[in-house]
């Protein structure tokens, strides 16, 4: 009698025997291996991360505390999701909350902007000996590139570095959404033939420099140059142009840099970009937090609501994970300057699409928003959840260029399953 163990397939045996067949069938090998590790079919194909730098007040946004001394100036309003209330500064988002879920019990560990941002973006604490890749970098490392556009694009601010994953996983930076990048065209007065000659000269110069540069440095410079030239020549470059959009659509998202950024993010995802980070700062409100948050709401509310509404209407929301996140929250206590200070012990995150079930609240903070009251969510659990949505094996071990083994996500992380089931 043969043993049932004869039918078990190890990861190594799977790679050697079946990966080639999978490639022939059109399934990217890295996507296939990710699915094996995650043991479920991926829902999301792309991610839009709204990064609110400075520490957005959870109490004045997704976790209001009506009737409590910490509540401040804003009322809590009902939403399209039964039993879920959010701050009055998001009236349009209130009508989209049946598509969204909120985690109200993120248990942060660091109240310093730089260190907290690093952890929220990488899942790891800062380490002077190693630069860990940011969330967008390891998502594109584990995904198949689709089309000519960069797989990872950051709008309105710099994104975390790719660290040991290298140049291929770095973010392409867009300063002002909707304006064509002047660096993706030959200088004025230089025609295509002349520009191509200059590129040929540059290639020869790089080749002569090869003996002086480390092999890794040379490869990364070569990747950056080839990607830039490929993008210059690609018809997909028109995706960055918002001038041909319906003016009513542009107005609906908001005639602001953030509104154009959200609209551009939608267009880029539709063109095959895997990860878009839209950056907004100004949340470090140690003074006058309420007028600041009201201003933030007036800018973010129409953009975020329009994005979710449009993705849902087109059927793309199920394939696009939308996240709004900050490095920490702000104190329930209102200080003498009518502001709130850094508060990492508990804060919130909004998520929608990509397999996330709408109309849910995961966890809670205590009555004053000071500590998690139930279901604390660790920072690295957010990264594991993103990987879960994308079908990425978040437990996978990579090897850095120096030969150091490194987990994709900090060890011990677990997906927040309540988001998906």
DRENVO-550369 format. One line per 10 residues: number of its first residue (from 1); for each residue x negated, y negated, z of N, C-alpha, C. Coordinates in steps of 0.02 Angstrom, whole numbers, always signed. Layout:
// DRENVO-550369
NUM) X Y Z X Y Z X Y Z  ... .
END
This chain:
// DRENVO-550369
1) -43 +59 +0 +0 +0 +0 -44 -62 +0  -30 -108 -45 -71 -169 -48 -48 -219 +4  -97 -257 +27 -83 -307 +79 -51 -368 +49  -6 -401 +89 +24 -464 +67 -29 -518 +59  -86 -509 +94 -139 -559 +89 -167 -562 +18  -156 -509 -21 -180 -510 -90 -147 -565 -131  -90 -588 -107 -52 -638 -146 -65 -709 -122  -106 -716 -70 -122 -783 -46 -173 -815 -93  -164 -880 -106 -210 -916 -150 -244 -970 -109  -309 -967 -104 -346 -1019 -68 -350 -1081 -112 .
11) -365 -1138 -79 -373 -1201 -117 -429 -1194 -169  -485 -1163 -148 -541 -1156 -195 -521 -1112 -254  -486 -1056 -239 -466 -1011 -293 -416 -1045 -339  -372 -1086 -309 -323 -1122 -350 -358 -1168 -399  -407 -1206 -373 -444 -1252 -416 -477 -1216 -474  -512 -1162 -459 -551 -1129 -511 -507 -1092 -562  -449 -1065 -538 -409 -1024 -584 -354 -1063 -619  -327 -1114 -585 -266 -1144 -612 -271 -1218 -631  -323 -1252 -607 -326 -1324 -621 -332 -1338 -695  -372 -1298 -731 -378 -1309 -803 -312 -1301 -839 .
21) -273 -1251 -819 -207 -1242 -850 -162 -1301 -836  -165 -1327 -774 -123 -1384 -757 -140 -1444 -801  -205 -1456 -812 -225 -1511 -854 -198 -1503 -925  -201 -1441 -951 -176 -1428 -1018 -101 -1441 -1022  -66 -1430 -967 +6 -1442 -967 +24 -1515 -956  -26 -1557 -948 -14 -1628 -943 -9 -1654 -872  -18 -1613 -821 -16 -1635 -752 -87 -1652 -729  -99 -1715 -706 -166 -1732 -682 -185 -1687 -624  -247 -1664 -625 -270 -1617 -574 -266 -1649 -505  -287 -1713 -498 -286 -1743 -432 -215 -1750 -406 .
31) -167 -1762 -451 -97 -1766 -429 -72 -1697 -407  -94 -1646 -444 -74 -1578 -427 -101 -1558 -359  -164 -1572 -347 -194 -1554 -283 -162 -1593 -226  -144 -1656 -239 -111 -1696 -187 -45 -1665 -168  -9 -1640 -219 +55 -1609 -205 +47 -1545 -163  -7 -1508 -175 -19 -1447 -137 -29 -1465 -63  -70 -1516 -51 -84 -1534 +18 -24 -1562 +54  +19 -1598 +19 +75 -1630 +53 +136 -1585 +57  +137 -1530 +19 +189 -1480 +22 +258 -1507 +7  +262 -1558 -34 +327 -1583 -55 +318 -1621 -120 .
41) +372 -1628 -156 +369 -1665 -219 +366 -1740 -205  +320 -1777 -236 +316 -1849 -223 +377 -1886 -248  +397 -1937 -211 +453 -1979 -232 +429 -2043 -266  +378 -2074 -237 +354 -2138 -262 +299 -2129 -314  +296 -2176 -360 +242 -2179 -409 +199 -2240 -400  +226 -2290 -364 +191 -2354 -357 +210 -2385 -290  +168 -2433 -269 +178 -2467 -205 +173 -2542 -215  +218 -2580 -185 +212 -2653 -180 +206 -2669 -106  +149 -2695 -85 +137 -2714 -16 +138 -2790 -10  +185 -2816 +30 +185 -2886 +48 +146 -2894 +113 .
51) +87 -2924 +108 +44 -2930 +166 +51 -3001 +194  +77 -3006 +256 +89 -3070 +289 +32 -3083 +339  -19 -3117 +316 -79 -3127 +356 -69 -3178 +411  -94 -3161 +471 -91 -3207 +527 -52 -3179 +586  -9 -3130 +573 +30 -3100 +627 +100 -3128 +629  +146 -3098 +592 +215 -3122 +588 +254 -3102 +650  +293 -3148 +677 +333 -3135 +736 +386 -3083 +721  +383 -3026 +757 +433 -2974 +747 +501 -2995 +774  +501 -3034 +829 +564 -3055 +860 +601 -3104 +815  +565 -3144 +776 +596 -3194 +733 +607 -3168 +662 .
61) +600 -3102 +653 +611 -3073 +586 +653 -3010 +590  +621 -2952 +601 +655 -2887 +595 +679 -2858 +661  +660 -2889 +717 +678 -2861 +783 +704 -2915 +829  +760 -2947 +811 +787 -3002 +852 +811 -2976 +920  +811 -3021 +969 +832 -3005 +1037 +886 -3054 +1059  +946 -3050 +1031 +998 -3098 +1048 +1015 -3097 +1122  +1020 -3157 +1151 +1039 -3163 +1220 +982 -3158 +1270  +922 -3141 +1247 +864 -3136 +1291 +824 -3201 +1290  +789 -3217 +1344 +748 -3278 +1346 +697 -3281 +1290  +675 -3223 +1265 +624 -3221 +1212 +653 -3236 +1143 .
71) +719 -3239 +1137 +751 -3241 +1071 +733 -3302 +1030  +722 -3359 +1064 +704 -3419 +1027 +763 -3452 +993  +751 -3486 +938 +802 -3528 +907 +846 -3492 +857  +826 -3431 +836 +863 -3399 +782 +915 -3350 +808  +972 -3349 +773 +1024 -3300 +788 +1009 -3235 +751  +1038 -3181 +776 +1036 -3117 +741 +1098 -3112 +698  +1090 -3090 +636 +1147 -3085 +590 +1158 -3013 +570  +1220 -2997 +554 +1238 -2930 +531 +1211 -2920 +460  +1203 -2857 +442 +1177 -2841 +376 +1222 -2790 +341  +1204 -2772 +280 +1242 -2722 +242 +1233 -2652 +269 .
81) +1188 -2644 +317 +1177 -2579 +350 +1211 -2581 +419  +1256 -2535 +430 +1294 -2534 +492 +1248 -2532 +553  +1260 -2578 +600 +1224 -2578 +662 +1156 -2610 +661  +1133 -2633 +603 +1066 -2664 +598 +1074 -2740 +592  +1041 -2776 +637 +1040 -2848 +634 +968 -2872 +622  +962 -2927 +586 +897 -2958 +575 +903 -3032 +587  +848 -3068 +583 +849 -3140 +596 +888 -3177 +543  +918 -3232 +564 +958 -3274 +519 +916 -3305 +462  +850 -3303 +468 +808 -3332 +415 +807 -3289 +352  +838 -3229 +355 +840 -3184 +297 +912 -3168 +276 .
91) +952 -3218 +258 +1022 -3205 +240 +1030 -3163 +177  +987 -3172 +127 +992 -3132 +66 +968 -3060 +78  +916 -3054 +118 +892 -2986 +135 +944 -2948 +175  +985 -2984 +213 +1038 -2951 +251 +1084 -2912 +206  +1093 -2936 +144 +1137 -2902 +96 +1103 -2843 +62  +1038 -2834 +73 +1001 -2779 +43 +977 -2727 +94  +996 -2735 +156 +969 -2691 +207 +993 -2619 +201  +1046 -2606 +165 +1066 -2536 +154 +1015 -2499 +111  +970 -2537 +78 +915 -2506 +40 +852 -2499 +83  +851 -2529 +142 +789 -2537 +180 +791 -2501 +247 .
101) +733 -2485 +273 +727 -2461 +341 +675 -2504 +377  +683 -2509 +444 +637 -2549 +485 +607 -2504 +539  +541 -2507 +545 +507 -2477 +602 +496 -2532 +654  +525 -2524 +713 +520 -2575 +765 +474 -2556 +823  +435 -2504 +814 +395 -2480 +871 +323 -2465 +852  +293 -2506 +807 +223 -2496 +791 +181 -2515 +851  +141 -2469 +874 +99 -2480 +933 +29 -2498 +911  +16 -2562 +904 -50 -2585 +882 -101 -2578 +938  -164 -2588 +920 -218 -2580 +968 -263 -2641 +973  -254 -2691 +930 -302 -2745 +927 -268 -2811 +912 .
111) -283 -2862 +952 -254 -2928 +942 -301 -2976 +907  -356 -2953 +881 -402 -2995 +842 -383 -2990 +768  -378 -3048 +735 -355 -3048 +665 -396 -3001 +621  -462 -3009 +623 -504 -2971 +577 -502 -2896 +591  -510 -2877 +654 -510 -2806 +670 -441 -2774 +661  -388 -2813 +678 -321 -2786 +668 -305 -2778 +594  -324 -2827 +554 -313 -2822 +481 -349 -2761 +453  -410 -2752 +474 -449 -2694 +450 -413 -2629 +467  -390 -2623 +529 -357 -2561 +549 -290 -2551 +512  -251 -2605 +506 -186 -2598 +472 -195 -2582 +398 .
121) -251 -2603 +369 -262 -2591 +298 -297 -2525 +284  -336 -2499 +332 -376 -2439 +319 -356 -2378 +360  -321 -2390 +416 -303 -2340 +466 -360 -2328 +516  -419 -2357 +504 -477 -2345 +547 -497 -2409 +585  -526 -2402 +644 -558 -2460 +676 -621 -2479 +638  -640 -2542 +643 -700 -2564 +608 -761 -2527 +633  -806 -2513 +586 -868 -2477 +602 -924 -2511 +562  -974 -2539 +596 -1027 -2575 +560 -1067 -2530 +513  -1062 -2464 +522 -1102 -2418 +481 -1066 -2396 +418  -1001 -2414 +411 -963 -2388 +355 -905 -2435 +339 .
131) -894 -2448 +274 -835 -2485 +252 -783 -2436 +227  -727 -2431 +263 -674 -2386 +242 -633 -2419 +187  -608 -2380 +139 -567 -2410 +86 -499 -2432 +112  -474 -2487 +84 -408 -2510 +101 -354 -2465 +72  -293 -2477 +95 -236 -2435 +75 -229 -2432 -1  -232 -2489 -34 -225 -2489 -107 -280 -2450 -142  -341 -2453 -115 -397 -2418 -147 -389 -2343 -143  -369 -2318 -84 -364 -2245 -82 -302 -2219 -116  -250 -2262 -124 -192 -2242 -164 -212 -2233 -237  -249 -2281 -265 -267 -2276 -336 -320 -2221 -346 .
141) -361 -2208 -296 -410 -2154 -302 -374 -2087 -309  -316 -2079 -278 -280 -2016 -279 -226 -2014 -332  -221 -2065 -374 -168 -2069 -425 -198 -2071 -495  -160 -2049 -543 -181 -2052 -612 -168 -2122 -639  -217 -2151 -671 -207 -2218 -701 -159 -2214 -759  -115 -2264 -765 -66 -2265 -819 -72 -2331 -856  -96 -2330 -918 -101 -2390 -959 -167 -2426 -951  -170 -2486 -981 -233 -2523 -984 -243 -2570 -924  -189 -2587 -890 -196 -2634 -835 -233 -2602 -776  -266 -2643 -735 -298 -2614 -675 -246 -2578 -632 .
151) -266 -2525 -600 -220 -2485 -560 -202 -2521 -495  -244 -2567 -474 -235 -2601 -409 -244 -2676 -420  -193 -2714 -404 -194 -2787 -416 -173 -2822 -352  -211 -2874 -334 -196 -2915 -275 -178 -2985 -299  -121 -3010 -275 -95 -3075 -297 -98 -3125 -239  -127 -3183 -253 -125 -3238 -205 -171 -3230 -145  -219 -3186 -148 -265 -3176 -92 -307 -3114 -105  -362 -3110 -71 -407 -3053 -79 -381 -2993 -41  -393 -2935 -68 -374 -2872 -36 -435 -2841 -4  -426 -2792 +40 -484 -2757 +69 -526 -2724 +16 .
161) -590 -2713 +31 -636 -2683 -16 -622 -2608 -23  -648 -2580 -77 -639 -2508 -89 -689 -2466 -50  -738 -2498 -19 -786 -2461 +22 -821 -2407 -18  -826 -2347 +12 -863 -2293 -20 -830 -2264 -82  -768 -2286 -99 -736 -2261 -160 -762 -2296 -223  -795 -2353 -215 -829 -2384 -272 -786 -2431 -314  -817 -2457 -367 -789 -2510 -408 -723 -2491 -441  -715 -2429 -460 -654 -2409 -494 -592 -2420 -452  -600 -2422 -387 -543 -2429 -341 -538 -2499 -310  -578 -2546 -335 -572 -2615 -311 -509 -2647 -341 .
171) -482 -2696 -304 -423 -2733 -328 -443 -2785 -379  -401 -2793 -429 -408 -2849 -477 -370 -2908 -447  -403 -2964 -442 -376 -3022 -406 -343 -3071 -454  -281 -3091 -436 -244 -3143 -473 -233 -3201 -425  -258 -3260 -442 -251 -3317 -398 -181 -3347 -399  -161 -3372 -457 -95 -3402 -464 -53 -3358 -509  -1 -3327 -483 +40 -3283 -524 +74 -3320 -581  +71 -3289 -639 +103 -3319 -697 +55 -3357 -742  -4 -3373 -718 -53 -3409 -758 -105 -3360 -784  -122 -3366 -848 -169 -3320 -877 -239 -3330 -848 .
181) -273 -3276 -836 -340 -3278 -807 -389 -3303 -860  -422 -3361 -848 -468 -3387 -898 -528 -3343 -910  -542 -3298 -863 -600 -3253 -871 -585 -3194 -915  -521 -3187 -937 -503 -3132 -981 -495 -3156 -1053  -532 -3207 -1070 -534 -3231 -1139 -602 -3261 -1152  -625 -3261 -1214 -688 -3293 -1230 -682 -3368 -1220  -735 -3402 -1202 -732 -3475 -1192 -707 -3511 -1254  -677 -3569 -1244 -651 -3608 -1300 -707 -3622 -1350  -692 -3612 -1413 -740 -3623 -1466 -779 -3561 -1485  -769 -3506 -1448 -803 -3443 -1463 -752 -3395 -1493 .
191) -762 -3379 -1557 -714 -3334 -1589 -729 -3261 -1571  -688 -3216 -1595 -694 -3146 -1575 -761 -3116 -1595  -784 -3130 -1655 -847 -3102 -1679 -905 -3127 -1636  -905 -3193 -1623 -959 -3221 -1581 -956 -3191 -1510  -895 -3184 -1484 -888 -3156 -1418 -913 -3084 -1414  -899 -3046 -1466 -921 -2976 -1467 -997 -2972 -1470  -1028 -3019 -1506 -1102 -3020 -1509 -1131 -3034 -1440  -1098 -3080 -1402 -1121 -3095 -1335 -1115 -3034 -1290  -1062 -2996 -1298 -1054 -2935 -1258 -1108 -2884 -1275  -1125 -2880 -1339 -1179 -2834 -1359 -1246 -2855 -1328 .
201) -1259 -2920 -1327 -1320 -2945 -1295 -1320 -2928 -1221  -1262 -2938 -1188 -1257 -2923 -1117 -1270 -2849 -1104  -1244 -2806 -1147 -1255 -2734 -1139 -1328 -2717 -1143  -1364 -2749 -1190 -1436 -2735 -1196 -1474 -2761 -1135  -1454 -2819 -1110 -1486 -2847 -1050 -1476 -2800 -990  -1415 -2775 -984 -1401 -2729 -929 -1442 -2666 -935  -1452 -2644 -996 -1491 -2583 -1007 -1564 -2594 -986  -1590 -2654 -1000 -1659 -2670 -981 -1665 -2676 -905  -1609 -2695 -872 -1611 -2702 -800 -1602 -2636 -763  -1587 -2584 -801 -1571 -2519 -771 -1628 -2494 -727 .
211) -1691 -2509 -747 -1747 -2483 -710 -1754 -2517 -642  -1726 -2578 -635 -1734 -2617 -574 -1676 -2606 -526  -1619 -2584 -552 -1559 -2576 -511 -1551 -2504 -488  -1520 -2496 -430 -1503 -2429 -407 -1450 -2400 -454  -1451 -2335 -461 -1404 -2302 -508 -1332 -2320 -491  -1314 -2321 -427 -1245 -2337 -408 -1226 -2408 -427  -1273 -2456 -414 -1260 -2526 -431 -1249 -2533 -506  -1290 -2499 -545 -1284 -2504 -618 -1218 -2474 -642  -1199 -2417 -615 -1136 -2386 -635 -1077 -2431 -619  -1078 -2462 -560 -1021 -2504 -540 -1018 -2567 -583 .
221) -1074 -2596 -598 -1074 -2655 -642 -1049 -2636 -711  -1069 -2577 -734 -1046 -2554 -800 -971 -2541 -801  -944 -2512 -747 -872 -2500 -742 -834 -2566 -743  -858 -2615 -705 -824 -2680 -702 -823 -2714 -770  -880 -2711 -805 -883 -2743 -871 -837 -2708 -921  -840 -2643 -923 -798 -2606 -971 -723 -2617 -957  -705 -2618 -893 -634 -2630 -877 -612 -2699 -898  -656 -2749 -888 -638 -2818 -906 -631 -2825 -982  -677 -2795 -1020 -673 -2799 -1093 -611 -2762 -1118  -597 -2704 -1090 -538 -2666 -1110 -475 -2706 -1098 .
231) -472 -2741 -1040 -413 -2780 -1023 -406 -2840 -1070  -461 -2871 -1088 -459 -2928 -1134 -426 -2909 -1200  -437 -2848 -1222 -413 -2826 -1287 -345 -2793 -1285  -317 -2785 -1225 -256 -2746 -1218 -192 -2788 -1227  -143 -2761 -1264 -77 -2796 -1268 -43 -2800 -1201  -61 -2755 -1154 -30 -2755 -1088 -46 -2818 -1048  -95 -2856 -1072 -114 -2918 -1038 -55 -2966 -1034  -8 -2959 -1080 +51 -3003 -1081 +95 -2994 -1019  +86 -2939 -983 +125 -2927 -922 +111 -2980 -869  +53 -3013 -872 +37 -3066 -824 +74 -3131 -838 .
241) +104 -3136 -897 +135 -3199 -920 +208 -3201 -898  +226 -3251 -859 +295 -3260 -837 +332 -3312 -878  +299 -3343 -925 +330 -3398 -963 +388 -3374 -1007  +388 -3309 -1024 +442 -3283 -1066 +499 -3252 -1026  +494 -3254 -959 +548 -3229 -917 +608 -3276 -920  +667 -3249 -911 +728 -3289 -907 +720 -3340 -850  +727 -3405 -865 +720 -3456 -812 +766 -3443 -752  +824 -3414 -764 +869 -3399 -709 +840 -3346 -662  +804 -3298 -692 +772 -3246 -652 +717 -3276 -609  +676 -3318 -640 +621 -3351 -604 +649 -3392 -546 .
251) +703 -3428 -559 +733 -3469 -508 +763 -3427 -451  +791 -3369 -469 +821 -3325 -419 +769 -3300 -370  +709 -3283 -395 +655 -3261 -352 +626 -3319 -311  +634 -3379 -337 +610 -3438 -302 +555 -3473 -341  +560 -3538 -348 +510 -3577 -384 +450 -3592 -338  +421 -3539 -315 +364 -3543 -269 +312 -3493 -291  +252 -3500 -265 +199 -3453 -282 +217 -3383 -258  +248 -3378 -199 +268 -3313 -173 +323 -3282 -217  +372 -3323 -237 +425 -3297 -280 +399 -3272 -346  +353 -3310 -377 +323 -3287 -440 +280 -3225 -428 .
261) +249 -3222 -370 +209 -3162 -354 +252 -3099 -349  +311 -3106 -318 +356 -3048 -312 +382 -3027 -380  +399 -3076 -422 +423 -3061 -490 +368 -3028 -530  +307 -3055 -525 +250 -3026 -562 +237 -2954 -538  +242 -2943 -473 +232 -2876 -446 +280 -2827 -478  +343 -2847 -485 +392 -2803 -518 +372 -2787 -589  +351 -2839 -627 +331 -2829 -696 +270 -2783 -701  +223 -2791 -656 +162 -2750 -658 +178 -2677 -643  +220 -2665 -594 +240 -2596 -579 +275 -2565 -639  +316 -2604 -673 +351 -2578 -732 +303 -2562 -788 .
271) +242 -2592 -787 +193 -2581 -839 +144 -2525 -822  +151 -2496 -762 +109 -2439 -745 +58 -2452 -691  +55 -2513 -662 +10 -2527 -607 +32 -2486 -547  -16 -2456 -512 +0 -2411 -456 +10 -2447 -390  -28 -2500 -378 -26 -2534 -313 -33 -2609 -323  +16 -2647 -298 +13 -2720 -301 +18 -2746 -230  -29 -2788 -211 -26 -2821 -146 -11 -2895 -157  +43 -2920 -127 +62 -2990 -131 +47 -3022 -63  +3 -3071 -63 -22 -3100 -1 +12 -3166 +16  +29 -3174 +79 +54 -3238 +104 +25 -3249 +174 .
281) -6 -3306 +184 -34 -3322 +249 +9 -3371 +287  -18 -3398 +341 +17 -3449 +379 +61 -3424 +435  +50 -3363 +459 +92 -3335 +512 +60 -3340 +581  +3 -3372 +586 -31 -3378 +651 -3 -3438 +689  +59 -3431 +709 +98 -3489 +734 +93 -3496 +810  +34 -3519 +832 +26 -3534 +903 +64 -3598 +922  +83 -3637 +872 +122 -3698 +884 +182 -3698 +836  +238 -3725 +860 +296 -3737 +817 +315 -3676 +775  +323 -3620 +808 +337 -3558 +772 +404 -3559 +735  +453 -3594 +763 +520 -3590 +733 +526 -3628 +667 .
291) +503 -3690 +661 +504 -3721 +594 +460 -3684 +544  +404 -3656 +569 +360 -3618 +524 +396 -3556 +497  +429 -3518 +542 +464 -3458 +520 +524 -3474 +477  +557 -3530 +490 +613 -3549 +447 +588 -3564 +376  +531 -3596 +372 +501 -3609 +306 +481 -3544 +272  +450 -3499 +309 +432 -3434 +281 +493 -3398 +255  +547 -3399 +294 +608 -3365 +273 +637 -3394 +209  +635 -3460 +203 +664 -3492 +143 +626 -3473 +80  +561 -3456 +88 +520 -3436 +30 +524 -3361 +18  +519 -3321 +71 +515 -3249 +63 +583 -3217 +51 .
301) +635 -3243 +81 +701 -3211 +78 +726 -3202 +7  +729 -3254 -35 +755 -3243 -103 +709 -3199 -145  +644 -3203 -135 +597 -3163 -174 +604 -3089 -158  +602 -3072 -94 +605 -3002 -73 +673 -2972 -89  +726 -3010 -76 +794 -2984 -90 +804 -2973 -165  +780 -3019 -206 +789 -3012 -279 +749 -2953 -305  +688 -2944 -278 +648 -2887 -299 +683 -2821 -284  +707 -2813 -223 +740 -2750 -204 +804 -2740 -243  +842 -2794 -253 +903 -2789 -291 +889 -2768 -363  +839 -2798 -394 +823 -2782 -464 +795 -2711 -471 .
311) +752 -2691 -425 +725 -2623 -429 +781 -2572 -420  +828 -2586 -375 +884 -2540 -365 +928 -2537 -426  +941 -2594 -458 +985 -2596 -516 +954 -2559 -576  +888 -2562 -581 +855 -2529 -638 +839 -2455 -625  +850 -2432 -564 +834 -2364 -547 +762 -2353 -527  +723 -2407 -523 +652 -2400 -507 +637 -2401 -432  +686 -2419 -391 +673 -2422 -320 +654 -2354 -292  +685 -2302 -317 +669 -2234 -292 +597 -2215 -307  +567 -2247 -357 +498 -2230 -376 +448 -2282 -351  +472 -2335 -319 +429 -2389 -297 +436 -2400 -222 .
321) +382 -2390 -185 +383 -2401 -113 +367 -2475 -100  +413 -2510 -67 +404 -2581 -50 +393 -2586 +25  +340 -2622 +44 +322 -2628 +115 +309 -2701 +130  +333 -2726 +188 +313 -2791 +214 +282 -2781 +282  +220 -2804 +289 +181 -2787 +349 +134 -2844 +367  +118 -2848 +431 +71 -2898 +457 +24 -2862 +505  -31 -2895 +525 -81 -2860 +565 -58 -2850 +638  -12 -2890 +662 +18 -2880 +727 +79 -2926 +732  +113 -2924 +790 +170 -2969 +800 +149 -3029 +841  +199 -3059 +875 +183 -3117 +917 +220 -3110 +983 .
331) +194 -3145 +1033 +217 -3136 +1101 +291 -3152 +1109  +327 -3112 +1149 +395 -3131 +1166 +399 -3197 +1203  +347 -3212 +1243 +346 -3275 +1280 +330 -3332 +1232  +369 -3385 +1238 +358 -3445 +1198 +312 -3491 +1238  +256 -3511 +1209 +206 -3549 +1247 +224 -3623 +1252  +182 -3662 +1285 +196 -3733 +1297 +197 -3775 +1234  +170 -3747 +1179 +170 -3783 +1115 +225 -3760 +1068  +276 -3727 +1097 +332 -3700 +1058 +309 -3650 +1006  +256 -3614 +1023 +231 -3562 +978 +229 -3494 +1012  +208 -3444 +975 +198 -3377 +1003 +126 -3356 +987 .
341) +96 -3321 +1033 +26 -3301 +1026 +21 -3229 +999  -40 -3204 +992 -51 -3137 +964 -20 -3084 +1008  +10 -3034 +976 +40 -2980 +1014 +37 -2916 +973  -7 -2870 +993 -17 -2808 +954 +19 -2748 +984  +43 -2755 +1046 +68 -2695 +1081 +130 -2665 +1048  +170 -2707 +1016 +226 -2681 +976 +243 -2732 +923  +257 -2709 +863 +280 -2753 +809 +316 -2712 +757  +336 -2744 +702 +383 -2711 +655 +356 -2709 +584  +389 -2667 +544 +372 -2659 +473 +436 -2644 +435  +445 -2676 +378 +502 -2663 +334 +479 -2618 +277 .
351) +519 -2567 +260 +503 -2523 +204 +567 -2509 +164  +558 -2499 +99 +614 -2482 +55 +589 -2443 -4  +632 -2401 -33 +615 -2366 -95 +565 -2309 -85  +547 -2278 -140 +497 -2225 -138 +515 -2167 -94  +579 -2150 -90 +601 -2095 -48 +623 -2115 +21  +612 -2179 +40 +634 -2203 +106 +710 -2209 +106  +741 -2180 +157 +813 -2184 +164 +831 -2254 +190  +879 -2285 +159 +898 -2353 +179 +944 -2354 +239  +949 -2413 +270 +995 -2422 +325 +976 -2389 +389  +910 -2382 +402 +888 -2348 +463 +841 -2393 +504 .
361) +842 -2382 +569 +794 -2412 +614 +757 -2355 +648  +690 -2356 +643 +649 -2305 +676 +616 -2336 +736  +627 -2306 +794 +598 -2331 +856 +629 -2396 +878  +608 -2419 +936 +632 -2483 +962 +580 -2512 +1009  +582 -2577 +1016 +543 -2610 +1068 +587 -2618 +1129  +558 -2636 +1186 +598 -2645 +1246 +641 -2707 +1240  +679 -2723 +1291 +729 -2775 +1286 +701 -2844 +1269  +637 -2854 +1282 +606 -2918 +1266 +553 -2914 +1211  +549 -2856 +1178 +501 -2850 +1123 +429 -2850 +1146  +417 -2824 +1207 +350 -2825 +1235 +311 -2760 +1223 .
371) +346 -2703 +1229 +315 -2637 +1222 +362 -2592 +1182  +335 -2537 +1153 +380 -2488 +1123 +425 -2458 +1177  +489 -2452 +1163 +535 -2421 +1210 +544 -2347 +1194  +545 -2331 +1131 +548 -2260 +1112 +518 -2252 +1043  +499 -2192 +1027 +468 -2171 +963 +412 -2218 +942  +359 -2224 +983 +303 -2265 +961 +271 -2238 +897  +256 -2282 +851 +225 -2263 +787 +154 -2291 +787  +106 -2247 +778 +36 -2268 +776 +20 -2300 +708  -30 -2343 +707 -47 -2378 +645 -62 -2329 +589  -101 -2277 +603 -119 -2229 +550 -59 -2190 +524 .
381) -5 -2187 +565 +55 -2153 +541 +86 -2188 +481  +76 -2254 +477 +101 -2291 +419 +66 -2268 +356  +0 -2259 +360 -38 -2236 +302 -19 -2165 +282  -9 -2123 +333 +13 -2055 +318 +82 -2055 +285  +124 -2102 +304 +191 -2107 +274 +188 -2130 +201  +144 -2177 +187 +134 -2199 +117 +110 -2140 +75  +62 -2103 +102 +37 -2044 +66 +93 -1993 +56  +134 -1982 +106 +189 -1935 +101 +235 -1955 +43  +252 -2019 +39 +297 -2043 -14 +267 -2031 -83  +201 -2037 -89 +166 -2031 -153 +144 -1960 -168 .
391) +155 -1914 -121 +133 -1845 -132 +58 -1837 -125  +26 -1879 -86 -46 -1876 -75 -60 -1837 -10  -109 -1794 -12 -129 -1757 +47 -170 -1803 +92  -138 -1832 +143 -173 -1880 +186 -225 -1848 +231  -225 -1782 +235 -276 -1747 +275 -339 -1730 +234  -338 -1748 +171 -393 -1728 +126 -459 -1759 +149  -511 -1722 +142 -578 -1745 +161 -618 -1764 +98  -645 -1824 +99 -687 -1849 +44 -759 -1850 +68  -804 -1859 +21 -875 -1864 +37 -900 -1932 +13  -930 -1971 +57 -956 -2036 +38 -1019 -2027 -4 .
401) -1041 -2080 -39 -1103 -2074 -79 -1164 -2053 -39  -1162 -2064 +27 -1219 -2043 +69 -1210 -1972 +96  -1157 -1938 +72 -1146 -1869 +92 -1108 -1860 +156  -1077 -1913 +181 -1041 -1909 +244 -969 -1887 +232  -945 -1835 +266 -875 -1815 +258 -829 -1866 +291  -773 -1882 +259 -729 -1933 +285 -657 -1917 +267  -612 -1917 +316 -542 -1906 +303 -512 -1966 +269  -465 -1954 +223 -432 -2008 +187 -397 -2054 +236  -360 -2025 +283 -326 -2063 +336 -354 -2038 +403  -357 -2083 +451 -383 -2066 +517 -352 -2002 +544 .
411) -393 -1960 +570 -370 -1895 +595 -319 -1904 +651  -267 -1861 +650 -214 -1864 +700 -152 -1901 +676  -156 -1934 +617 -98 -1970 +591 -44 -1921 +568  +18 -1943 +573 +74 -1903 +551 +125 -1948 +515  +154 -1925 +461 +206 -1966 +428 +264 -1979 +475  +296 -2036 +465 +358 -2051 +503 +414 -2018 +465  +428 -1955 +482 +476 -1915 +443 +546 -1943 +443  +564 -1981 +495 +632 -2009 +498 +645 -2058 +440  +592 -2083 +410 +601 -2127 +352 +629 -2089 +291  +614 -2025 +288 +626 -1987 +226 +680 -1933 +231 .
421) +701 -1915 +292 +748 -1859 +299 +813 -1881 +331 .
END
